[in-house]
Amino acid sequence: MISENHTVHDEPGAWFVRPIILFGASYIILLTIHESAHALTAYAFHVPFTLFHFGADVELDHATLIEQAVIRVAGPLCSLLVGLVCWFLYRRSRSELMLLYLTTFGVGTFFGNLMSTAFVGDFSNIALALHLPMTARYTVSLMGFLLIGGLHFMVGWELRRLSPAGSSRLSAMIVMVVIPVVAGTTIVTLSSLPMPSALIIGRLAEVSFWIFSVAGVLVSRNTPLGDDRILRWRWLDVVILALAIIATRILAVGIPFQP
């Protein structure tokens, strides 16, 4: 662990280690919360399911239309709620990086489901069940695209503020966005194997929206806080990531429920 007497500039590795750890941990935590919300809602309706690390396989054949809609919307709504709570806490702390990542994945998951309404996913299935016209579905998808792009741009703006004192926009962009996204997503994907190839492709599509965060960092007028402690990794960060990975491996075998 880095001594309290050192700064991030004294230990260059500290620049990117903590963002990678917290990015990966936050990603897994929100995935688990999202899918668990589907499973717990199905449990409440006595609908059979198997909870995996990459999704909840819910047997909806005998569920009513209302039950199906509630089960499907539970994941995105729970993610949104978690994201909004984390954003409120982040605004109070103004410096906790993990809260910002949890906000991004929570609110971003909801917006992502909006964006996929015309194609696949929870909201798409609801739209099909309700026989919504394609014009309405494409409108919702466009709105979701704009919202998730705006969210990531705002996150990039904030990441510039959390970057180390004296860092340039380019170095902040590389350390606060590019490296955590690439390395963190790799950790999450490898810890989630095996999983359907379609979901791996979907995960890569999700990663592409961080390009808006790159833009946010590069145009941000925020001045770095100068508090290098934000990027000093701690053993608690490692423990959280390790527990998240362990939970993923447990869910890899599936947790079934038969009423």
ZADO-1210 file (C-alpha; in nm, 4 decimals, padded with zeros to 6 digits):
<atoms>
<atom x="00.0000" y="00.0000" z="00.0000" code="MET" pos="1"/>
<atom x="00.1192" y="00.3512" z="-00.0726" code="ILE" pos="2"/>
<atom x="00.2385" y="00.5468" z="00.2266" code="SER" pos="3"/>
<atom x="00.0365" y="00.8497" z="00.3315" code="GLU" pos="4"/>
<atom x="00.3493" y="01.0563" z="00.2837" code="ASN" pos="5"/>
<atom x="00.3672" y="00.9784" z="-00.0871" code="HIS" pos="6"/>
<atom x="00.1684" y="01.1291" z="-00.3685" code="THR" pos="7"/>
<atom x="00.0359" y="00.9686" z="-00.6825" code="VAL" pos="8"/>
<atom x="00.3194" y="01.1353" z="-00.8702" code="HIS" pos="9"/>
<atom x="00.5675" y="00.9456" z="-00.6477" code="ASP" pos="10"/>
<atom x="00.4060" y="00.6153" z="-00.7446" code="GLU" pos="11"/>
<atom x="00.3031" y="00.6217" z="-01.1120" code="PRO" pos="12"/>
<atom x="00.1346" y="00.2803" z="-01.0799" code="GLY" pos="13"/>
<atom x="-00.1170" y="00.4279" z="-00.8404" code="ALA" pos="14"/>
<atom x="-00.2511" y="00.6391" z="-01.1241" code="TRP" pos="15"/>
<atom x="-00.4303" y="00.3501" z="-01.2869" code="PHE" pos="16"/>
<atom x="-00.4461" y="00.0625" z="-01.0351" code="VAL" pos="17"/>
<atom x="-00.7398" y="00.1917" z="-00.8291" code="ARG" pos="18"/>
<atom x="-00.9569" y="00.2959" z="-01.1270" code="PRO" pos="19"/>
<atom x="-00.9130" y="-00.0537" z="-01.2761" code="ILE" pos="20"/>
<atom x="-01.0055" y="-00.2254" z="-00.9493" code="ILE" pos="21"/>
<atom x="-01.3078" y="-00.0066" z="-00.8819" code="LEU" pos="22"/>
<atom x="-01.4275" y="-00.0177" z="-01.2432" code="PHE" pos="23"/>
<atom x="-01.4255" y="-00.3992" z="-01.2428" code="GLY" pos="24"/>
<atom x="-01.5847" y="-00.4299" z="-00.8990" code="ALA" pos="25"/>
<atom x="-01.8597" y="-00.1781" z="-00.9785" code="SER" pos="26"/>
<atom x="-01.9362" y="-00.3459" z="-01.3096" code="TYR" pos="27"/>
<atom x="-01.9801" y="-00.6892" z="-01.1475" code="ILE" pos="28"/>
<atom x="-02.1810" y="-00.5500" z="-00.8550" code="ILE" pos="29"/>
<atom x="-02.4326" y="-00.3785" z="-01.0834" code="LEU" pos="30"/>
<atom x="-02.4624" y="-00.6831" z="-01.3097" code="LEU" pos="31"/>
<atom x="-02.5365" y="-00.8996" z="-01.0058" code="THR" pos="32"/>
<atom x="-02.7902" y="-00.6533" z="-00.8647" code="ILE" pos="33"/>
<atom x="-02.9644" y="-00.6230" z="-01.2019" code="HIS" pos="34"/>
<atom x="-03.0044" y="-00.9952" z="-01.2585" code="GLU" pos="35"/>
<atom x="-03.0895" y="-01.0636" z="-00.8941" code="SER" pos="36"/>
<atom x="-03.3740" y="-00.8121" z="-00.9204" code="ALA" pos="37"/>
<atom x="-03.5215" y="-01.0166" z="-01.2064" code="HIS" pos="38"/>
<atom x="-03.4804" y="-01.3375" z="-01.0062" code="ALA" pos="39"/>
<atom x="-03.6236" y="-01.2021" z="-00.6790" code="LEU" pos="40"/>
<atom x="-03.9246" y="-01.0585" z="-00.8592" code="THR" pos="41"/>
<atom x="-03.9833" y="-01.3944" z="-01.0267" code="ALA" pos="42"/>
<atom x="-03.9500" y="-01.5570" z="-00.6839" code="TYR" pos="43"/>
<atom x="-04.2194" y="-01.3230" z="-00.5478" code="ALA" pos="44"/>
<atom x="-04.4542" y="-01.4405" z="-00.8248" code="PHE" pos="45"/>
<atom x="-04.3549" y="-01.8078" z="-00.7715" code="HIS" pos="46"/>
<atom x="-04.2177" y="-01.8205" z="-01.1266" code="VAL" pos="47"/>
<atom x="-03.9358" y="-02.0750" z="-01.1824" code="PRO" pos="48"/>
<atom x="-03.5936" y="-01.9344" z="-01.2699" code="PHE" pos="49"/>
<atom x="-03.2222" y="-02.0038" z="-01.2687" code="THR" pos="50"/>
<atom x="-02.9974" y="-01.7148" z="-01.1721" code="LEU" pos="51"/>
<atom x="-02.6653" y="-01.6979" z="-01.3561" code="PHE" pos="52"/>
<atom x="-02.3860" y="-01.4418" z="-01.3453" code="HIS" pos="53"/>
<atom x="-02.4823" y="-01.3118" z="-01.6903" code="PHE" pos="54"/>
<atom x="-02.8605" y="-01.3302" z="-01.6650" code="GLY" pos="55"/>
<atom x="-03.1706" y="-01.4712" z="-01.5019" code="ALA" pos="56"/>
<atom x="-03.3244" y="-01.7559" z="-01.7020" code="ASP" pos="57"/>
<atom x="-03.6899" y="-01.7040" z="-01.6051" code="VAL" pos="58"/>
<atom x="-03.9580" y="-01.9483" z="-01.7213" code="GLU" pos="59"/>
<atom x="-04.2315" y="-01.7079" z="-01.8272" code="LEU" pos="60"/>
<atom x="-04.4505" y="-01.9533" z="-02.0210" code="ASP" pos="61"/>
<atom x="-04.7171" y="-01.9706" z="-01.7510" code="HIS" pos="62"/>
<atom x="-04.6779" y="-01.6164" z="-01.6115" code="ALA" pos="63"/>
<atom x="-04.9439" y="-01.3557" z="-01.6809" code="THR" pos="64"/>
<atom x="-04.8694" y="-01.0587" z="-01.9031" code="LEU" pos="65"/>
<atom x="-04.8514" y="-00.8304" z="-01.5995" code="ILE" pos="66"/>
<atom x="-04.6165" y="-01.0683" z="-01.4174" code="GLU" pos="67"/>
<atom x="-04.3928" y="-01.0890" z="-01.7224" code="GLN" pos="68"/>
<atom x="-04.3792" y="-00.7091" z="-01.7521" code="ALA" pos="69"/>
<atom x="-04.2993" y="-00.6601" z="-01.3826" code="VAL" pos="70"/>
<atom x="-04.0273" y="-00.9274" z="-01.3849" code="ILE" pos="71"/>
<atom x="-03.8664" y="-00.7792" z="-01.6951" code="ARG" pos="72"/>
<atom x="-03.8757" y="-00.4195" z="-01.5786" code="VAL" pos="73"/>
<atom x="-03.7484" y="-00.5047" z="-01.2276" code="ALA" pos="74"/>
<atom x="-03.3839" y="-00.5306" z="-01.3361" code="GLY" pos="75"/>
<atom x="-03.3555" y="-00.1963" z="-01.5163" code="PRO" pos="76"/>
<atom x="-03.5579" y="-00.0137" z="-01.2501" code="LEU" pos="77"/>
<atom x="-03.3473" y="-00.1579" z="-00.9675" code="CYS" pos="78"/>
<atom x="-03.0300" y="-00.0584" z="-01.1538" code="SER" pos="79"/>
<atom x="-03.1671" y="00.2934" z="-01.1991" code="LEU" pos="80"/>
<atom x="-03.2539" y="00.3211" z="-00.8293" code="LEU" pos="81"/>
<atom x="-02.9063" y="00.2059" z="-00.7230" code="VAL" pos="82"/>
<atom x="-02.7472" y="00.4455" z="-00.9699" code="GLY" pos="83"/>
<atom x="-02.9501" y="00.7439" z="-00.8464" code="LEU" pos="84"/>
<atom x="-02.8736" y="00.6656" z="-00.4815" code="VAL" pos="85"/>
<atom x="-02.5023" y="00.6389" z="-00.5625" code="CYS" pos="86"/>
<atom x="-02.5181" y="00.9682" z="-00.7529" code="TRP" pos="87"/>
<atom x="-02.6746" y="01.1370" z="-00.4495" code="PHE" pos="88"/>
<atom x="-02.3993" y="00.9960" z="-00.2261" code="LEU" pos="89"/>
<atom x="-02.1327" y="01.0915" z="-00.4783" code="TYR" pos="90"/>
<atom x="-02.2584" y="01.4491" z="-00.4892" code="ARG" pos="91"/>
<atom x="-02.2210" y="01.4626" z="-00.1121" code="ARG" pos="92"/>
<atom x="-01.8712" y="01.3140" z="-00.1094" code="SER" pos="93"/>
<atom x="-01.7587" y="01.4807" z="-00.4368" code="ARG" pos="94"/>
<atom x="-01.4589" y="01.2487" z="-00.4458" code="SER" pos="95"/>
<atom x="-01.5475" y="00.8792" z="-00.4101" code="GLU" pos="96"/>
<atom x="-01.4595" y="00.7168" z="-00.7400" code="LEU" pos="97"/>
<atom x="-01.6514" y="00.3934" z="-00.6822" code="MET" pos="98"/>
<atom x="-01.9772" y="00.5825" z="-00.6300" code="LEU" pos="99"/>
<atom x="-01.9266" y="00.7510" z="-00.9665" code="LEU" pos="100"/>
<atom x="-01.8697" y="00.4149" z="-01.1373" code="TYR" pos="101"/>
<atom x="-02.1769" y="00.2645" z="-00.9663" code="LEU" pos="102"/>
<atom x="-02.3792" y="00.5638" z="-01.0841" code="THR" pos="103"/>
<atom x="-02.2578" y="00.5099" z="-01.4389" code="THR" pos="104"/>
<atom x="-02.3383" y="00.1387" z="-01.4495" code="PHE" pos="105"/>
<atom x="-02.6690" y="00.1760" z="-01.2634" code="GLY" pos="106"/>
<atom x="-02.8210" y="00.4641" z="-01.4581" code="VAL" pos="107"/>
<atom x="-02.6436" y="00.3500" z="-01.7756" code="GLY" pos="108"/>
<atom x="-02.8059" y="00.0055" z="-01.7546" code="THR" pos="109"/>
<atom x="-03.1507" y="00.1664" z="-01.7483" code="PHE" pos="110"/>
<atom x="-03.0701" y="00.3972" z="-02.0392" code="PHE" pos="111"/>
<atom x="-02.9138" y="00.1037" z="-02.2255" code="GLY" pos="112"/>
<atom x="-03.2371" y="-00.0911" z="-02.1954" code="ASN" pos="113"/>
<atom x="-03.4244" y="00.2096" z="-02.3296" code="LEU" pos="114"/>
<atom x="-03.1851" y="00.2244" z="-02.6238" code="MET" pos="115"/>
<atom x="-03.2407" y="-00.1436" z="-02.7061" code="SER" pos="116"/>
<atom x="-03.6226" y="-00.1173" z="-02.7035" code="THR" pos="117"/>
<atom x="-03.6374" y="-00.1478" z="-03.0815" code="ALA" pos="118"/>
<atom x="-03.4023" y="-00.4473" z="-03.0864" code="PHE" pos="119"/>
<atom x="-03.3462" y="-00.6803" z="-02.7874" code="VAL" pos="120"/>
<atom x="-03.3577" y="-00.6813" z="-02.4089" code="GLY" pos="121"/>
<atom x="-03.6040" y="-00.6307" z="-02.1265" code="ASP" pos="122"/>
<atom x="-03.7841" y="-00.3263" z="-02.2644" code="PHE" pos="123"/>
<atom x="-03.7874" y="-00.4746" z="-02.6128" code="SER" pos="124"/>
<atom x="-03.9724" y="-00.7814" z="-02.4845" code="ASN" pos="125"/>
<atom x="-04.2242" y="-00.5599" z="-02.3062" code="ILE" pos="126"/>
<atom x="-04.2726" y="-00.3525" z="-02.6220" code="ALA" pos="127"/>
<atom x="-04.3371" y="-00.6710" z="-02.8218" code="LEU" pos="128"/>
<atom x="-04.5893" y="-00.7941" z="-02.5664" code="ALA" pos="129"/>
<atom x="-04.7697" y="-00.4596" z="-02.5787" code="LEU" pos="130"/>
<atom x="-04.7571" y="-00.4534" z="-02.9614" code="HIS" pos="131"/>
<atom x="-04.6006" y="-00.1069" z="-02.9652" code="LEU" pos="132"/>
<atom x="-04.5469" y="00.0254" z="-03.3201" code="PRO" pos="133"/>
<atom x="-04.1905" y="00.0322" z="-03.4482" code="MET" pos="134"/>
<atom x="-04.2020" y="00.4115" z="-03.4754" code="THR" pos="135"/>
<atom x="-04.2552" y="00.4389" z="-03.0999" code="ALA" pos="136"/>
<atom x="-03.9875" y="00.1775" z="-03.0297" code="ARG" pos="137"/>
<atom x="-03.7291" y="00.3539" z="-03.2456" code="TYR" pos="138"/>
<atom x="-03.8153" y="00.6844" z="-03.0766" code="THR" pos="139"/>
<atom x="-03.7522" y="00.5328" z="-02.7338" code="VAL" pos="140"/>
<atom x="-03.4279" y="00.3780" z="-02.8600" code="SER" pos="141"/>
<atom x="-03.3066" y="00.7145" z="-02.9900" code="LEU" pos="142"/>
<atom x="-03.3908" y="00.8765" z="-02.6569" code="MET" pos="143"/>
<atom x="-03.1988" y="00.6025" z="-02.4760" code="GLY" pos="144"/>
<atom x="-02.8962" y="00.6538" z="-02.7028" code="PHE" pos="145"/>
<atom x="-02.8889" y="01.0270" z="-02.6334" code="LEU" pos="146"/>
<atom x="-02.9325" y="00.9755" z="-02.2596" code="LEU" pos="147"/>
<atom x="-02.6575" y="00.7162" z="-02.2255" code="ILE" pos="148"/>
<atom x="-02.4237" y="00.9267" z="-02.4379" code="GLY" pos="149"/>
<atom x="-02.4961" y="01.2306" z="-02.2199" code="GLY" pos="150"/>
<atom x="-02.4438" y="01.0264" z="-01.9032" code="LEU" pos="151"/>
<atom x="-02.1003" y="00.9068" z="-02.0111" code="HIS" pos="152"/>
<atom x="-02.0025" y="01.2570" z="-02.1217" code="PHE" pos="153"/>
<atom x="-02.0942" y="01.3871" z="-01.7740" code="MET" pos="154"/>
<atom x="-01.8935" y="01.1067" z="-01.6138" code="VAL" pos="155"/>
<atom x="-01.5912" y="01.2025" z="-01.8226" code="GLY" pos="156"/>
<atom x="-01.6314" y="01.5611" z="-01.7076" code="TRP" pos="157"/>
<atom x="-01.6276" y="01.4379" z="-01.3465" code="GLU" pos="158"/>
<atom x="-01.3330" y="01.2044" z="-01.4025" code="LEU" pos="159"/>
<atom x="-01.1282" y="01.5025" z="-01.5160" code="ARG" pos="160"/>
<atom x="-01.2035" y="01.6651" z="-01.1808" code="ARG" pos="161"/>
<atom x="-01.0913" y="01.3510" z="-00.9958" code="LEU" pos="162"/>
<atom x="-00.7670" y="01.3159" z="-01.1915" code="SER" pos="163"/>
<atom x="-00.4345" y="01.3872" z="-01.0168" code="PRO" pos="164"/>
<atom x="-00.3131" y="01.7424" z="-00.9680" code="ALA" pos="165"/>
<atom x="-00.1087" y="01.8688" z="-01.2593" code="GLY" pos="166"/>
<atom x="-00.2245" y="01.5986" z="-01.5002" code="SER" pos="167"/>
<atom x="-00.2961" y="01.6995" z="-01.8584" code="SER" pos="168"/>
<atom x="-00.6305" y="01.6245" z="-02.0213" code="ARG" pos="169"/>
<atom x="-00.4624" y="01.3601" z="-02.2384" code="LEU" pos="170"/>
<atom x="-00.3014" y="01.1780" z="-01.9461" code="SER" pos="171"/>
<atom x="-00.6251" y="01.2034" z="-01.7458" code="ALA" pos="172"/>
<atom x="-00.8178" y="01.0567" z="-02.0385" code="MET" pos="173"/>
<atom x="-00.5785" y="00.7613" z="-02.0675" code="ILE" pos="174"/>
<atom x="-00.5573" y="00.6903" z="-01.6948" code="VAL" pos="175"/>
<atom x="-00.9145" y="00.7654" z="-01.5911" code="MET" pos="176"/>
<atom x="-01.1009" y="00.6250" z="-01.8927" code="VAL" pos="177"/>
<atom x="-00.9053" y="00.4182" z="-02.1451" code="VAL" pos="178"/>
<atom x="-00.7012" y="00.1952" z="-01.9125" code="ILE" pos="179"/>
<atom x="-00.9807" y="00.1266" z="-01.6577" code="PRO" pos="180"/>
<atom x="-01.2348" y="00.0512" z="-01.9321" code="VAL" pos="181"/>
<atom x="-01.0073" y="-00.1863" z="-02.1237" code="VAL" pos="182"/>
<atom x="-00.8518" y="-00.3604" z="-01.8226" code="ALA" pos="183"/>
<atom x="-01.1660" y="-00.3534" z="-01.6074" code="GLY" pos="184"/>
<atom x="-01.3881" y="-00.4955" z="-01.8811" code="THR" pos="185"/>
<atom x="-01.1297" y="-00.7656" z="-01.9485" code="THR" pos="186"/>
<atom x="-01.1320" y="-00.8661" z="-01.5806" code="ILE" pos="187"/>
<atom x="-01.5127" y="-00.8782" z="-01.5726" code="VAL" pos="188"/>
<atom x="-01.5375" y="-01.0766" z="-01.8969" code="THR" pos="189"/>
<atom x="-01.2721" y="-01.3320" z="-01.8036" code="LEU" pos="190"/>
<atom x="-01.4237" y="-01.3831" z="-01.4579" code="SER" pos="191"/>
<atom x="-01.7655" y="-01.4369" z="-01.6237" code="SER" pos="192"/>
<atom x="-01.6611" y="-01.7143" z="-01.8615" code="LEU" pos="193"/>
<atom x="-01.8247" y="-01.9276" z="-01.9829" code="PRO" pos="194"/>
<atom x="-02.1021" y="-01.7069" z="-02.1195" code="MET" pos="195"/>
<atom x="-02.2904" y="-01.6818" z="-02.4502" code="PRO" pos="196"/>
<atom x="-02.0885" y="-01.5202" z="-02.7275" code="SER" pos="197"/>
<atom x="-02.3765" y="-01.2816" z="-02.7999" code="ALA" pos="198"/>
<atom x="-02.3418" y="-01.1372" z="-02.4504" code="LEU" pos="199"/>
<atom x="-01.9671" y="-01.0888" z="-02.4994" code="ILE" pos="200"/>
<atom x="-02.0412" y="-00.8905" z="-02.8143" code="ILE" pos="201"/>
<atom x="-02.3052" y="-00.6940" z="-02.6235" code="GLY" pos="202"/>
<atom x="-02.0506" y="-00.6124" z="-02.3555" code="ARG" pos="203"/>
<atom x="-01.8139" y="-00.4749" z="-02.6178" code="LEU" pos="204"/>
<atom x="-02.0983" y="-00.2606" z="-02.7486" code="ALA" pos="205"/>
<atom x="-02.1542" y="-00.1232" z="-02.3976" code="GLU" pos="206"/>
<atom x="-01.7857" y="-00.0363" z="-02.3693" code="VAL" pos="207"/>
<atom x="-01.8055" y="00.1734" z="-02.6856" code="SER" pos="208"/>
<atom x="-02.0129" y="00.4367" z="-02.5053" code="PHE" pos="209"/>
<atom x="-01.7110" y="00.5304" z="-02.2953" code="TRP" pos="210"/>
<atom x="-01.5944" y="00.7225" z="-02.6022" code="ILE" pos="211"/>
<atom x="-01.8345" y="00.9912" z="-02.4783" code="PHE" pos="212"/>
<atom x="-01.6421" y="00.9917" z="-02.1487" code="SER" pos="213"/>
<atom x="-01.3210" y="01.0433" z="-02.3458" code="VAL" pos="214"/>
<atom x="-01.4821" y="01.3509" z="-02.5008" code="ALA" pos="215"/>
<atom x="-01.5989" y="01.4666" z="-02.1584" code="GLY" pos="216"/>
<atom x="-01.2470" y="01.4506" z="-02.0161" code="VAL" pos="217"/>
<atom x="-01.0909" y="01.6270" z="-02.3136" code="LEU" pos="218"/>
<atom x="-01.3326" y="01.9218" z="-02.3140" code="VAL" pos="219"/>
<atom x="-01.3876" y="01.9461" z="-01.9398" code="SER" pos="220"/>
<atom x="-01.3089" y="02.2780" z="-01.7783" code="ARG" pos="221"/>
<atom x="-01.2884" y="02.1178" z="-01.4367" code="ASN" pos="222"/>
<atom x="-00.9686" y="02.1692" z="-01.2429" code="THR" pos="223"/>
<atom x="-00.8279" y="01.8532" z="-01.0774" code="PRO" pos="224"/>
<atom x="-00.8993" y="01.8482" z="-00.7048" code="LEU" pos="225"/>
<atom x="-00.5346" y="01.7987" z="-00.6190" code="GLY" pos="226"/>
<atom x="-00.6288" y="01.5259" z="-00.3692" code="ASP" pos="227"/>
<atom x="-00.4044" y="01.2390" z="-00.4747" code="ASP" pos="228"/>
<atom x="-00.5591" y="01.0119" z="-00.2105" code="ARG" pos="229"/>
<atom x="-00.8495" y="00.9548" z="-00.4518" code="ILE" pos="230"/>
<atom x="-00.6280" y="00.7323" z="-00.6676" code="LEU" pos="231"/>
<atom x="-00.4328" y="00.5517" z="-00.3951" code="ARG" pos="232"/>
<atom x="-00.5444" y="00.1905" z="-00.3998" code="TRP" pos="233"/>
<atom x="-00.6440" y="00.0326" z="-00.0719" code="ARG" pos="234"/>
<atom x="-00.6683" y="-00.3255" z="00.0429" code="TRP" pos="235"/>
<atom x="-01.0435" y="-00.2791" z="00.0868" code="LEU" pos="236"/>
<atom x="-01.0696" y="-00.2115" z="-00.2883" code="ASP" pos="237"/>
<atom x="-00.8972" y="-00.5425" z="-00.3618" code="VAL" pos="238"/>
<atom x="-01.1220" y="-00.7286" z="-00.1156" code="VAL" pos="239"/>
<atom x="-01.4347" y="-00.5857" z="-00.2783" code="ILE" pos="240"/>
<atom x="-01.3182" y="-00.6898" z="-00.6256" code="LEU" pos="241"/>
<atom x="-01.2201" y="-01.0366" z="-00.5001" code="ALA" pos="242"/>
<atom x="-01.5610" y="-01.0881" z="-00.3360" code="LEU" pos="243"/>
<atom x="-01.7352" y="-00.9709" z="-00.6533" code="ALA" pos="244"/>
<atom x="-01.5378" y="-01.2208" z="-00.8630" code="ILE" pos="245"/>
<atom x="-01.6108" y="-01.5009" z="-00.6145" code="ILE" pos="246"/>
<atom x="-01.9831" y="-01.4205" z="-00.6357" code="ALA" pos="247"/>
<atom x="-01.9588" y="-01.4347" z="-01.0158" code="THR" pos="248"/>
<atom x="-01.7950" y="-01.7773" z="-01.0068" code="ARG" pos="249"/>
<atom x="-02.0631" y="-01.9077" z="-00.7679" code="ILE" pos="250"/>
<atom x="-02.3376" y="-01.7820" z="-00.9997" code="LEU" pos="251"/>
<atom x="-02.1627" y="-01.9394" z="-01.2996" code="ALA" pos="252"/>
<atom x="-02.3113" y="-02.2788" z="-01.2036" code="VAL" pos="253"/>
<atom x="-02.6584" y="-02.1250" z="-01.1680" code="GLY" pos="254"/>
<atom x="-02.8931" y="-02.0951" z="-00.8712" code="ILE" pos="255"/>
<atom x="-03.2276" y="-02.2634" z="-00.9581" code="PRO" pos="256"/>
<atom x="-03.5713" y="-02.2024" z="-00.8058" code="PHE" pos="257"/>
<atom x="-03.8738" y="-02.4245" z="-00.8576" code="GLN" pos="258"/>
<atom x="-04.1909" y="-02.3268" z="-00.6657" code="PRO" pos="259"/>
</atoms>
